[in-house]
Amino acid sequence: MKAKELLERYEAGERDFSGVDLSKENLSGAVWTGDGFGDENDYPVGGAILRGINLSHANLTQVRLDGVDLREANLQGANLETALMTFADLSDANLSEAVLFRTSLSRAILKRTNLKKASLRQATIIRANFCDANLEEANLFETNAEYTNFCRANLKNSKLDICELYCADLSGADMRGISLYFSRLDRAVAIAANMTRANLSRTRLREANLTDANLTDSQGAELDDAILYETIVPDGTMMSNERGKTEINRIVESREDFIKRVEKIDLISSEDFRQRYEAGERNFSGCRPRIRNSRFLLDIDLSRTNCIGTDLTDCIITNANLEKINLQRAKFFNCKLINSNLRGANLRDAKLDSASLINVDLTDADLTGADLSYTRFIGANLTNVNLTDIYMGSEFGYTNYEARFAHTIMPDGSMRNDDLAIGAEEFLRRYAEGERDFSGIILHYADLRDVELRKINFRKAYFNYVDLGSANLIDSYFGSAKFIHCNLKKTKFEHIDGNIGRYYDYGCDFSFAYFIYVDMRQSHAVGTVTSTSFIECNFEEANWDCSAEDIVIYHNVILENGEFFSRM
């Protein structure tokens, strides 16, 4: 069975696909979850039955599998990045070497599941059940595992650094060679766990229970390197060390008060920052602002600020001064960082996956250990940038998730243009030869004025300083495309009647596309703008006759009638 057939049958009401072979299929974004909820704990019901299904090495990014029966399923090597799998039953399934980056597995059942060498980095597995599961050599870096059951699980040589393991049950678990560096095991239970050769450096154990645990040859076997407070140690006695006593005194303070007292800097709460930004303030240089849930940061000065661990997911940052900012361990997933200064910035261990860095200056920045999977650098300056131990997205064999560079100055001074970066001349030649699939291409400073183009797939394409003035683009697909500083004055996105394909039945499709600093005066479009974002655009005398199945974002735009519209 092929992916298309299964999705069509599921849409028609069929639910049982036990034993089906969909290995290596592309099912990205599929929804197999139930449409109702049970009485207890909002358990989803009515989802697909995929028991024993073969999804090995399949692309399952962003799928919805809440409450789905996946017992005994083969998901070896599958890519489940950012999938939603709450309440799913994966008992006895094979997820060895699977990618579950930022996947949600809260309350999922993974009894006896094989997760050997799987990557669960930044996953959410709250209250999940991994009893008797095999997690040998698995990567659970920065995972939230509060109240999670690891009873008798094989965690040998696994990586659980910087994890939240509050009230987790690790009783009888094989934790030989495990790394728990900087993790928090407050009130966790690890009775009779084998922690031989475990790394407990800076691990916080507050009111934990390590009765009969084996700490032989562990780094911190005497628990001197751990943060220990009122914890039951292997011999059954309760113990606190000096680090633990110091830490517990700090716990009664708010994090903001502690940081302000120690660092003596201007600490700005997230609410205060939001109010001041919305009131028009832009200079926050030298402060420590708490930035949360910010959709836009335009024309802002955050130079020399301390923003360690800040979550900038989905944020659009333009014309910003971020010189010498500390963004260590910050999260930039799907962030658009445009025309900004990051000279000397600290981006060590930052998560830049799926981010777009366009026309940014990163001279002398430190990106040691940064995650650059699916990151796009366009017109960027990386002179003298430290790229030691970066994660480029191909470590698990998924070459489509590698970082891409276009017109970018590399640390050694060379100019890098990857295969997706093409010029106007090459693009028009390939189009004339009959090519129509230009998904993911990067057009940079291209002159395409007055051209006529038909039925092109521009999915996830980048248009940076592209002049499309008076061009005619007929029945083309622009899903998730980015238009940055483009000229679309008098451009026509037209539709020709007739059944002409999957993407083009209703004209041009701009779903999930971004238009940032775009001149759209007197342009005309027919199609759909579902979840499309228009930021700093000029629509004067434009006519966009488009439908939308979800919200459309407008921010600082000039409308068709010349009025200015701003929505934060």
C-alpha positions in Angstrom: 0.0 0.0 0.0 1.2 3.5 -0.8 0.8 6.5 1.5 -1.8 8.2 -0.7 -4.1 5.1 -0.7 -3.9 4.8 3.1 -4.7 8.4 3.7 -7.7 8.3 1.2 -9.1 5.2 2.9 -8.6 6.8 6.4 -10.4 9.9 5.1 -13.3 7.6 3.9 -13.7 6.2 7.5 -11.5 3.1 7.5 -9.5 2.8 10.7 -7.8 -0.6 10.9 -4.5 -0.7 9.0 -2.8 -3.4 11.1 0.2 -5.0 9.4 0.3 -2.7 6.4 3.8 -2.0 4.8 4.5 1.7 4.4 8.3 1.6 4.9 10.1 4.6 3.5 6.9 6.3 2.6 6.4 10.1 3.0 3.5 10.7 5.5 4.6 14.0 6.8 1.8 15.9 8.4 -0.7 13.0 8.3 -3.5 13.0 10.9 -4.5 9.6 12.3 -5.7 10.7 15.7 -9.2 10.3 17.1 -11.9 12.9 16.9 -13.3 12.3 20.3 -12.2 11.9 23.9 -12.9 9.4 26.7 -13.9 10.2 30.2 -10.6 9.6 31.9 -7.8 12.1 31.5 -9.2 13.3 28.1 -8.0 10.1 26.4 -8.4 10.5 22.6 -10.6 7.8 21.0 -11.5 6.9 17.4 -8.0 7.0 16.0 -6.3 4.6 13.6 -5.3 1.1 14.5 -1.8 0.6 13.2 -0.8 -2.5 15.2 2.2 -4.3 13.6 2.4 -1.7 10.8 5.7 -1.3 9.0 6.8 2.4 9.0 10.5 1.8 9.0 12.5 4.7 7.7 9.3 6.5 6.9 9.0 10.4 7.0 6.5 11.0 9.8 7.4 14.6 10.7 4.6 16.5 12.3 2.2 13.6 12.2 -0.8 13.4 14.6 -0.9 10.0 16.3 -2.6 10.9 19.6 -4.2 7.8 21.1 -3.3 5.6 18.1 -2.6 1.9 18.5 1.0 1.3 17.4 1.7 -1.9 19.3 4.4 -4.1 17.7 4.8 -1.5 15.0 8.1 -1.3 13.1 9.3 2.3 13.2 13.0 1.6 13.0 14.9 4.6 11.6 11.6 6.6 11.1 11.7 10.4 11.3 9.0 11.4 13.9 10.4 14.9 14.4 7.8 17.2 16.2 5.1 14.5 16.0 2.2 14.5 18.4 1.8 11.0 20.0 0.2 11.6 23.4 -1.6 8.6 24.8 -0.3 6.5 21.9 0.3 2.8 22.6 3.7 1.8 21.3 4.2 -1.4 23.5 6.6 -3.9 21.9 7.2 -1.5 19.0 10.6 -1.1 17.3 11.8 2.5 17.3 15.5 1.8 17.2 17.5 4.7 15.7 14.3 6.6 15.2 14.3 10.5 15.3 11.9 11.8 17.9 13.2 15.3 18.2 10.7 17.6 20.0 8.1 14.8 19.7 5.3 14.8 22.3 4.9 11.4 23.9 3.1 12.5 27.1 1.1 9.6 28.7 2.2 7.3 25.9 2.7 3.6 26.6 6.1 2.3 25.5 6.4 -0.9 27.5 9.1 -3.2 26.2 9.6 -0.8 23.3 13.0 -0.9 21.5 14.4 2.6 21.4 18.1 1.7 21.1 20.1 4.6 19.7 16.9 6.6 19.2 17.1 10.4 19.4 14.5 12.0 21.8 16.2 15.3 22.1 13.9 18.0 23.7 11.0 15.5 23.6 8.1 15.8 26.0 7.5 12.4 27.7 5.6 13.5 30.8 3.9 10.6 32.6 4.9 8.2 29.7 5.5 4.5 30.6 8.8 3.1 29.5 8.7 0.1 31.8 11.1 -2.6 30.6 11.9 -0.5 27.4 15.3 -0.6 25.8 16.8 2.9 25.7 20.4 1.8 25.4 22.6 4.6 23.9 19.5 6.7 23.4 19.8 10.5 23.4 17.3 12.2 25.7 19.1 15.5 26.0 16.9 18.3 27.4 13.9 16.0 27.6 11.0 16.7 29.9 10.4 13.4 31.7 8.4 14.4 34.8 6.5 11.6 36.5 7.8 9.2 33.8 8.0 5.5 34.5 11.4 3.9 33.6 11.0 0.9 35.9 13.5 -1.8 34.8 14.3 0.1 31.6 17.6 -0.4 29.9 19.2 3.1 30.0 22.8 1.8 29.6 25.1 4.5 28.1 22.1 6.8 27.4 22.4 10.6 27.5 19.9 12.3 29.8 21.8 15.6 30.3 19.8 18.7 31.3 16.6 16.6 31.8 13.6 17.2 34.0 13.0 13.9 35.9 10.8 15.2 38.7 9.1 12.3 40.4 10.4 9.9 37.7 10.5 6.2 38.7 13.8 4.6 37.8 13.5 1.6 40.1 15.5 -1.4 38.9 16.7 0.4 35.8 20.0 -0.5 34.2 21.7 3.0 34.2 25.3 1.8 33.7 27.2 4.6 32.0 24.3 7.0 31.9 24.9 10.7 31.8 22.7 12.9 34.0 24.8 16.0 33.8 22.9 19.0 35.1 19.6 17.0 35.2 17.1 17.4 38.0 15.8 14.3 39.8 13.8 16.0 42.5 11.7 13.4 44.3 12.7 10.7 41.8 12.9 7.1 42.8 15.8 4.9 41.7 15.6 2.0 44.2 18.0 -0.8 43.3 19.0 0.9 40.1 22.4 0.0 38.6 24.2 3.3 38.2 27.7 1.9 37.7 29.9 4.5 35.9 27.0 7.0 35.8 27.8 10.7 35.4 26.1 12.5 38.3 28.1 15.8 37.9 25.9 18.7 38.9 22.9 16.4 39.0 20.2 17.7 41.4 18.8 15.1 43.8 16.3 16.8 46.1 14.2 14.4 48.3 15.1 11.5 45.9 15.3 7.9 46.9 18.5 5.9 45.9 18.0 3.0 48.3 20.2 0.0 47.2 21.3 1.8 44.0 24.7 0.7 42.7 27.0 3.8 42.3 30.2 1.9 41.7 32.8 3.8 39.7 30.3 6.6 39.0 31.5 10.1 38.4 30.4 11.6 41.7 30.0 8.2 43.3 30.4 9.9 46.7 27.7 12.4 45.5 30.1 15.2 46.1 29.7 16.5 42.6 25.9 16.3 42.8 23.5 18.8 44.4 22.1 16.6 47.2 19.3 17.6 49.6 17.4 15.3 51.9 18.0 12.4 49.6 18.0 8.7 50.7 21.4 7.4 49.6 22.1 3.7 48.8 22.7 2.7 52.5 19.3 3.9 53.4 20.4 7.1 55.3 19.1 10.6 54.4 21.8 12.9 53.2 22.4 16.5 52.2 25.6 18.1 51.0 26.8 21.7 51.1 25.8 22.3 47.5 22.4 21.0 48.2 22.0 23.2 51.3 23.0 26.2 49.2 20.7 25.3 46.4 17.7 24.8 48.6 18.2 28.3 50.1 18.0 29.7 46.6 14.9 27.7 45.7 12.8 29.9 48.0 13.8 32.9 45.9 12.2 33.5 42.5 14.6 32.8 39.6 14.3 36.5 38.6 15.2 37.7 42.1 18.2 35.3 42.4 19.6 36.3 39.0 19.2 40.0 39.8 20.8 39.7 43.2 23.8 37.7 41.8 24.3 39.6 38.5 23.1 43.0 39.6 21.7 43.9 36.2 18.4 45.3 35.0 16.1 42.3 34.9 12.9 42.8 32.9 10.0 40.4 33.4 8.4 38.9 30.3 5.2 40.9 30.9 7.1 44.2 31.5 9.1 43.6 28.4 6.0 42.9 26.3 4.3 46.1 27.5 7.3 48.3 26.9 7.9 46.8 23.5 4.3 47.3 22.5 4.5 50.9 23.8 7.3 51.6 21.3 10.4 51.1 23.3 13.2 49.4 21.4 16.4 50.0 23.3 17.0 47.2 25.8 20.8 47.1 25.4 22.7 45.7 28.5 19.5 44.4 30.2 18.3 40.9 30.9 14.9 40.8 29.4 12.7 37.7 29.8 11.3 37.2 26.3 8.4 34.8 25.9 5.9 34.2 23.2 7.1 37.1 21.1 5.8 36.9 17.5 7.7 40.0 16.3 10.9 41.7 17.4 11.4 44.5 14.8 14.0 47.3 15.0 15.1 46.3 18.5 18.4 46.8 20.3 19.3 43.8 22.4 23.1 44.2 22.2 25.1 42.9 25.1 22.0 41.5 26.8 21.8 38.2 28.6 19.2 36.0 27.0 20.4 32.5 27.8 17.9 29.8 26.9 15.4 32.3 25.5 12.7 30.6 23.3 12.3 32.5 20.0 10.3 29.8 18.2 8.4 31.1 15.3 9.6 34.7 16.0 10.3 37.2 13.2 13.3 39.3 14.0 14.2 42.1 11.6 16.7 45.1 11.6 17.8 44.0 15.1 21.1 44.9 16.9 22.1 41.7 18.7 25.8 42.4 18.9 27.5 40.4 21.7 24.2 39.1 22.9 24.3 35.9 25.0 21.9 33.5 23.4 23.5 30.3 24.6 21.0 27.4 24.5 18.4 29.7 22.9 15.7 28.1 20.7 15.2 29.5 17.2 13.0 26.8 15.7 11.3 28.3 12.6 12.6 31.7 13.5 13.1 34.3 10.7 16.2 36.4 11.5 16.6 39.2 8.9 18.9 42.1 8.3 20.3 41.9 11.8 23.7 42.3 13.5 24.9 39.4 15.6 28.6 40.2 15.6 30.3 38.5 18.5 27.1 36.8 19.7 27.2 33.8 22.0 25.1 31.1 20.3 26.8 28.1 21.9 24.4 25.0 21.9 21.6 27.2 20.4 18.8 25.4 18.6 18.7 27.0 15.1 16.9 24.1 13.5 14.6 25.2 10.7 15.6 28.8 11.2 16.2 31.3 8.3 19.1 33.7 8.8 18.9 36.2 5.9 21.3 39.1 5.4 22.7 38.7 9.0 26.2 39.5 10.1 27.6 36.8 12.4 31.2 37.9 12.3 33.2 36.5 15.4 30.0 34.7 16.7 30.4 31.5 18.7 28.1 28.6 17.4 29.9 25.8 19.1 27.5 22.8 19.5 24.7 24.6 17.7 21.9 22.7 16.0 21.8 23.8 12.3 19.6 21.1 10.9 17.5 22.5 8.1 18.8 26.0 8.8 19.0 28.4 5.9 21.8 31.0 5.6 21.2 33.5 2.8 23.4 36.5 2.3 25.0 35.9 5.7 28.5 36.7 6.9 30.1 34.0 9.0 33.6 35.4 9.0 35.6 33.9 11.9 32.5 32.1 13.3 33.3 29.1 15.6 31.4 26.1 14.1 33.0 23.5 16.4 30.8 20.4 17.0 27.8 21.8 15.2 24.9 19.5 14.3 24.2 19.8 10.6 21.1 17.6 10.2 22.6 14.7 8.3 23.9 12.7 11.2 20.9 10.3 11.1 21.0 10.0 7.3 18.3 12.5 6.5 20.1 14.6 4.0 17.0 16.7 3.3 17.4 18.2 6.7 20.9 19.5 6.2 21.7 23.2 6.5 21.9 25.2 3.3 24.1 28.2 2.4 23.5 30.7 -0.3 25.7 33.7 -1.1 27.2 33.3 2.4 30.7 34.2 3.5 32.1 31.2 5.5 34.5 31.3 8.5 37.5 31.0 6.2 36.4 33.9 4.0 35.2 31.8 1.1 31.8 32.3 -0.5 29.5 29.3 -0.3 26.6 28.6 -2.7 24.9 25.3 -2.3 22.9 23.5 -5.1 19.6 25.1 -4.2 21.0 28.6 -4.7 20.5 29.6 -8.4 20.5 32.9 -10.3 17.8 34.3 -12.6 19.5 33.1 -15.8 19.8 29.5 -14.6 16.3 29.5 -13.3 14.8 30.8 -16.6 16.9 28.3 -18.6 15.7 25.4 -16.6 12.1 26.6 -16.9 12.4 26.9 -20.7 13.7 23.3 -20.8 10.5 22.2 -19.1 11.4 22.0 -15.4 8.6 22.9 -13.1 9.6 21.7 -9.6 11.7 24.4 -8.0 10.8 23.5 -4.4 13.3 24.8 -1.9 15.3 26.9 -4.3 17.0 30.1 -3.2 16.8 33.1 -5.5 19.0 36.0 -4.3 19.0 39.4 -6.0 17.4 38.1 -9.1 15.7 40.2 -11.8 12.5 38.4 -13.0 10.6 41.5 -14.1 7.9 40.9 -16.8 8.3 37.2 -16.9 5.4 34.8 -17.4 5.6 31.5 -15.5 3.0 28.7 -15.3 2.3 25.8 -12.9 5.5 25.9 -10.9 6.1 24.3 -7.6 7.9 26.9 -5.4 7.2 25.0 -2.1 9.6 26.3 0.6 11.4 28.5 -1.9 13.3 31.7 -0.8 13.0 34.9 -2.7 15.5 37.4 -1.3 15.6 40.8 -3.0 13.9 39.4 -6.1 12.3 41.8 -8.6 9.1 40.3 -9.9 7.6 43.6 -10.9 4.8 43.2 -13.6 5.5 39.4 -13.8 2.6 37.0 -14.4 2.8 33.8 -12.3 -0.1 31.5 -13.3 -1.5 28.7 -11.1 1.7 28.1 -9.1 2.3 26.7 -5.6 4.1 28.9 -3.0 3.3 26.9 0.1 5.8 27.9 3.0 7.7 30.1 0.6 9.5 33.3 1.9 9.5 36.6 0.1 12.0 39.0 1.7 12.5 42.6 0.4 10.9 41.7 -2.9 9.3 43.9 -5.6 5.8 42.5 -6.5 4.5 45.8 -7.8 1.9 45.1 -10.5 2.7 41.4 -10.3 -0.2 39.0 -11.2 -0.8 35.7 -9.6 -3.5 34.4 -11.9 -5.7 31.4 -12.4 -6.7 29.7 -15.6 -9.9 27.6 -15.5 -9.7 23.9 -15.8 -8.5 20.9 -13.9 -4.8 21.3 -13.9 -3.3 19.6 -10.9 -3.1 19.1 -7.2 -1.9 22.5 -6.1 -3.5 24.7 -8.8 -7.2 24.1 -8.9 -7.9 27.5 -7.2 -5.1 29.6 -8.6 -1.9 30.3 -6.6 -1.5 28.7 -3.2 0.3 30.8 -0.6 -0.5 28.7 2.4 2.0 29.2 5.3 4.1 31.6 3.1 5.8 34.7 4.5 5.9 38.2 2.9 8.3 40.4 4.7 9.2 44.0 3.5 7.5 43.4 0.2 6.1 46.1 -2.2 2.8 44.6 -3.4 1.2 47.8 -4.8 -1.2 47.2 -7.7 -0.6 43.5 -7.5 -3.4 41.0 -8.2 -3.8 37.4 -6.9 -6.3 34.6 -7.1 -5.8 31.6 -4.8 -5.5 30.8 -1.1 -3.6 32.5 1.8 -4.3 30.0 4.6 -2.0 30.9 7.6 0.0 33.3 5.4 2.0 36.1 7.1 2.3 39.7 5.7 4.8 41.8 7.6 5.7 45.4 6.7 4.0 45.1 3.3 2.4 47.7 1.1 -0.9 46.6 -0.5 -1.9 50.0 -2.0 -4.3 49.5 -4.9 -3.7 45.8 -4.8 -6.5 43.2 -5.4 -6.0 39.9 -3.7 -9.1 37.7 -4.3 -8.0 34.9 -2.0 -9.7 32.5 0.3 -8.3 31.3 3.7 -9.1 28.3 5.9 -7.2 29.7 8.9 -6.0 33.0 10.3 -4.0 35.3 8.1 -1.3 37.4 9.9 -1.0 41.1 9.0 1.5 43.2 10.9 2.5 46.8 10.0 1.0 46.8 6.5 -0.5 49.5 4.3 -3.9 48.2 3.1 -5.4 48.5 -0.3 -7.1 51.8 0.6 -3.9 53.3 1.9 -4.6 53.0 5.6 -1.9 51.7 7.9 -2.8 48.5 9.9 -0.8 47.1 12.8 -1.5 44.1 14.8 0.9 42.7 17.4 
